């Protein structure tokens, strides 16, 4: 007996195919972002397949949001690390009596 339900991959492809007119109307820069959304959703095919009680268009935004949140967290951690490094460099350049964070 064959598969009676479409795979998660097929569901995702079908949903994005329905968005093709929107995609075509977007500027190229926006199309590239849209492509990233598709990649983000594709990473969560198994989760989408396990949530068959929801519609794909209900799940796709959550997958996109999840990937965007992970991306934002990575950027935040990187920026925080760079700020800490910058602060250390500034402190190293200041004379000891003017040092940042010196407890007097």
N, C-alpha and C positions, 0 to 999 in steps of 0.2 A: 504494500500500500504506500502510496506517495505522500508527500508532505501536503497537508491540507491548509496550513496557514503560511503566509509569506514569511520569509526570514526577516530578521531585524534589518539586515543590510538592504533587502528589497524594500522594506517599509521606509527606510531613510531615503533611499534613492527616489522612491515614488513621491514622498513629501517634497523633496527638493526639486523634483521635476515639475511639480505643481507651481513652484515659486519661480520657474524659469522666466515668465514675462516680467516679473519684478527684477530679477537678476539682469536681464537684458536692458532694462531701462536705467540701471544704475551706472554711475560713472565708473571708470576702470578702477580707481582707488577703492571705491566702495565694493566693487566686485571682488577685489583681492581680500577684503575683510570678510565678505560673505563666504569666500572659499575657505578661510580659516575657521569659520563657524562650522562648515561642513566637515572639515577635518576633526574638529573638536567633538562633534556629535558622533562621528564614525568611531572614535575611541571608546564610546560607551554602548556599542552594539549589544553586548551581552546584558547589560543592565536594562536596556530598552526591551530586549527580548523577554526578560524576566517580568516585566511590568505590562503584560498583555492586557490587563484590565483598564489601562489608560490609553488614550489616543496618542499616536505618534506626535502630533502637533502639541500635545500637552507635555510630552517628555523632552522634545528637542530643545525648548528654551532652558529647561533645567540643566541639560548637558552642556549647553553653551555657557550658562551662568557658572557652572561648576568649573569649567576650564578657565573662564575669565577670572574667577576668584583665585584659582591656583596661580595664574599668571600675575595677578596683582600682588599676591602674597610674596612671590619670588622677587618682584620688583621692589616691594617694600623692604624685604630683608637685605637686598643688595644696596639700596639707598641708605638704609640704616648703617650697614657695614662701612660704606664709603664716608658717611658723616662721622662715624667714630674714628676712622683713620684720619680724616681731615682735622678733627679736633686734636688728635694726638700730635699731628704735625705742627699745628698752630701752637700748642702748648710747648713743644720742643723749641720753637723759635722765640718765644717770649722770655724775657729775663725772669729769674726765679721770683722776684717780688711782685711781678705783674701776672703771674701764671693764672690761667683759668682754672677754676675749681680748687684753688689752694685754700685750705681751711686755715684761717688766722685767728 
